[in-house]
Amino acid sequence: MQTIENIEKIIDENIAVMLYFSAPTCNVCHALKPKLLEAIDANFEKFEIISIDTSIEQETAAHFSVFTIPTVLVFLDGKEFLRKSRHMSVDEVIREIKRPYEIMNS
């Protein structure tokens, strides 16, 4: 379990961070997560990924204004760049991150 302070520190210290909000009771979350993590690993080498279980870490979810799952937040260079909830495709997430990520790492 991560504290909000730890998460904020990771966001500040890394060029690219993804927060993945889910819960054990969410079937969509479990189907999406491995595919998404695999795609992130395949496309971006400098990505920190933090999984947050909203059933345990409600305070963290509230801090990041996450009220539905699954939710993906992507931070590039310390700033929230992308927020996707519920209906998202892995391709769509990768596509939206790819160009700004490549620009930052060139």
N, C-alpha and C positions, 0 to 999 in steps of 0.2 A: 504493500500500500504506500502510495506517494503522498506527501503533504503538498498543500498548495504552494508553499514556499519552495519546495524541491522542484516542483513542476515549472514554476516561474523561472527558477535558476537555470534549469535545463533549456528552457525556451531562449533565455538570454545568452547562454553560452554556446548554442549550436546554431548552425546556419539554417537547418531544416528540421522541424519537429512536427510529428503528427500525434494528436491525442485521439485515441479511439475509445469512445464511450459506448459501453454495452452492459448487459446484465445476463446472468445465467438463464433466465426465463425467456430470453429473446432468441427465437430460432433464426430470424433474419441475420442477427448479429453474428451468430456462430457459422452461418453459411458464408457470409461476406468476409469475415476476418482473415481466414487463411489465404484466400484469393488476393485480397488487398495487400496483405503483408508480403506475399510472394511477388506481386507486381512492383511494389515499392522497392524491394530488395533488387529486383532485376533491372530497374530503371534508374535508381538513384543510390549512389553509394554513401552519401553523407546524410543519412536520415535517421533521426532518433525517433523511436516509436514508443509511446506510452499508452498502455491499456488501462482504462479506468472502469471499474465495476460500479455502476451507479446504484446498485442495490446496497452497497457498503459505503460508497463515498459520495453521498448525496451533497455534502457541503462543497466538494470539488466540482461536481456537476453544476451546482447553483452558481458557484464563483465564475464559471465559464459560460453561464447562461444556457446550459444544455438541459432541455426539458423533454426530449424525445430520444429514443434510441432505435437503431444505431445512429450516432453522430460522429462525424470526422471533422476535426479542426486541424488545419495545417498552418503552421507558423513558418514564415520565411524571414530570416534576418530579424527575428524577435517580434515581428508583427503578424497579426492574424491575416492570412491571405485567402483562405478558403474555408467555408463552413458548409458541410453537406449533412443532411439528415434524412432518415428513412429510405426514400427511394433514390438510390444512386448506383451507378454501374462502376466497376473497377476502371474500365477504359476511360470513362468520363473524368474520374478523379485524376488518373495519370495524365490525361491530356491537358487538364487545367493547370497542373503543377509543372509540367515538363519545360515549357518555354522560359518562365521566370527562373526556374531552378537552374537551367542551363546558362542563362545570362549571368546569374549570380556566381556561377562556378567557372566562368570562362576567363 
